């Protein structure tokens, strides 16, 4: 078997001879003109010819499909698609993802898709390609993130994160509803994954506890007067979804939380050990002061807000006065991954609290490698004094007030090391200085407490900040009681 190759010149000669013979056979120059041939309509083809699925094997309502067209005497310029063979929508694409609607009240449907090609002369395929999609609607899924929810006992604020998904595509989610316990179902925006409930003031008259609902970090509530909450009792948050076919998800529930109503306008926040917390409780109880306690270290930190914003901000908003006592130990923020002292985690919310007129007394300590970025601006300080050498307080020394009033000297009962004198902010007033013992060439100021006035009004002191843990200079319980009373009761009485 073989074949021959002809030189190009010989082939041209052969074609010329053939054309001449054809010309002669047609009668030379006097032949008749041929008739025009009608345009041939294009053909349309789907990537899939048929779908055979039944029962649980039916497709969900989100389907991908592709198609193409052919034209023997031209080319395809576009396509038209229809679900009824009557109403058509133009497209230049050759594939798409379809989100079909299953009639409300039904969980199955057979949807026919028609596609017809259009050629360069505007002619349409007279026999469109079609395909029947056997669909089965899948209900949406609502899920509460129990790992990040409020736990144990909560002071008037509950925060939940939840997710909304649908196997047919999240675009098919039509709505969401929430409730507390067996209360009323409330319709919310299904695209709001973080919800915070803030207990509203008791309206009296046996109306029961109600709450305001906040989306995300919003400062204004999306809803007020939500019912179903149990004051001083167990509370379970529930959520459910509906989709465009009317299918409803199973109800998902959070873990039970006991919700306490604030009992005072004074909140004591402790990030200290149990013994130090107990000392503060003893001093405050001796003054017969009413207060609520938020112990951030009790029960392995169970009361720590998972979300410092918004949960902690809303907790503070329920109070007029705050006493915050912390140490320099680091704690992890599970949301941001930041590891820093508790006061640094609280700083942003505390700044918002004092900016709005809240009154804050703080006692803390700083470690040797403290990052002061969260503190500057939030508190009346620009940093601490740094120097080589050492500085300490000895038992016959004291923290001495620099202002008039019933402010006692504060003495340690033993040597105190790790003192961190302050660099005051421009708007801060000197409050206490320490009688320091300086060793090995230590140099610097001895300022250990400052105050700040609200909007510069000398009658409105709203921030007092100690860079010394006050329990370490509390050799006299009476002195501590006098200090706390003067600041919390008298200085903050405006």
Phi, psi and omega in degrees: 000138179199178176212158184253147174254130179259139175298152182302319183295316180298321179296319180296320180297318180296316180296321180298319179294320180295319179295323180295316179297319179295322180296318180294317182297332181274002177091023176073218186283352186263025182285159177278149176287145177282161179275146179294140179269132179297146177298137179265130182295150179287166176246147181243140183226134174264149181295333179239132182278321181202158178233119180249093178223142185224157175056230183292346181275359178301157180286155170280176191281359176253112190230139174259140180211147176229160183206169176206166180230155176230153179213119187286337183236024178185218179211158182274132181253344181180187184218162172230140183238148181208153174253355180227000181076006182238310180264122187243148177236129185280146177206147174258357181279162178244011174201163179192162172253122183257135174248096185277147177263123174270133183307138179304138179090355180236143179256002176224158176195152173249111184253127179260129176252128177250138177225132175227140180274155177235131182266184186291349175257010177082006181277139183259151174299123183281348178231078185305148173286148181215156180210136178264126178258114175278110188250149173224122180287135174256133181293153178289171182230123174253135182219125177273134177277094183291336182293335184251003185281165172299143184231164173063242180245131184240141180271080171075359185223133177230128179239137180226142169247139182216164180234150178236120179224161178213127179302335179276003184110134182297344177294342182275354179288124184260330183191167179222149177226145179227159173202163172251128181055234179253029181282192181290142172281128180245135179280129179233172176286118182292350179266012178254100187276348180239126183234133177236126177260127178242121182299131180272157177306146181295120181280348180075182177070019179068025182283345181086170182281138175231164183220156169264145181247128180244137173272134173051231180259020182299146178266345178249140182288148173279329179217154172229161176075022178291133184260185175097348183283150178247111178288131182060025179222179181286139180229132179236122177275138180227150180216148176213161184234158168231152178247182186292344177268000180088004179285142181247137179287167169291150177285130175251144187236148174274173174287153182289138179228140174272125183255121180254140175275135175305139183250357184211170173265004179248124177247126174258120179252120180247126170242036183247180176289166181298323182291321178292317177302317179297323178298314179297320178299321178296317180294317181291322179294326178296333178272359184054037177276137174274133181203159170254146182247128172245098184267106186280352180250349181292147178051048178059034176079025183302327184275356178294131177296131175296324177247106176298327171233116021258348192303308185295323178299319180289326175299313180298326184296346180274357187233159177258328182232143179224133170247115182246122179235119184222170173242192185265006181295142180276152176220150182270135169268110184293343180277309183268341184082002181286137175246114184199169179300155182302323181296327177293321176297325183277347193304313184298316180291321178294324177296317177297323180297311182287328178298329180270009177100003176292153182253132189225127170246130185231137171229126184207180174222157181240138176281172184292338183242034184292134171271116186271003181306314181291337187274323186292126184095319179287328181233161184282059182210153176246004180146195177234162178287132176241137181199154171288163183090195183225159176219145182208165172251136178249163187301333180266013176252179185202164162271127188243128179292148180249009179231159178281157180130181183275061179250115186279157164292145182241119186249141172278155176267350177209176180296133179245121176250175179074027178287140181234087177300150188268154161254112186288150173286166185297332183261013182264152175250142176297136183236301179231143171240154183252141174276087190273147168259117185260132184234151173055039174083015179297137179225146177150177181284163181245023180285124182234358177208141180225164176230158175223140181263141180289121181054028177077005181281117183297341179273355184239073174286124180231002174219130173230127187229122175251130175266019176236138174289113190296333179295343180277349177238034184249050176296336177246115176296326180296320179297319179293319178296319179297317181297311181297320180295315182298318183280306187287326184266314188263311181295327183266013182270069176211000000 
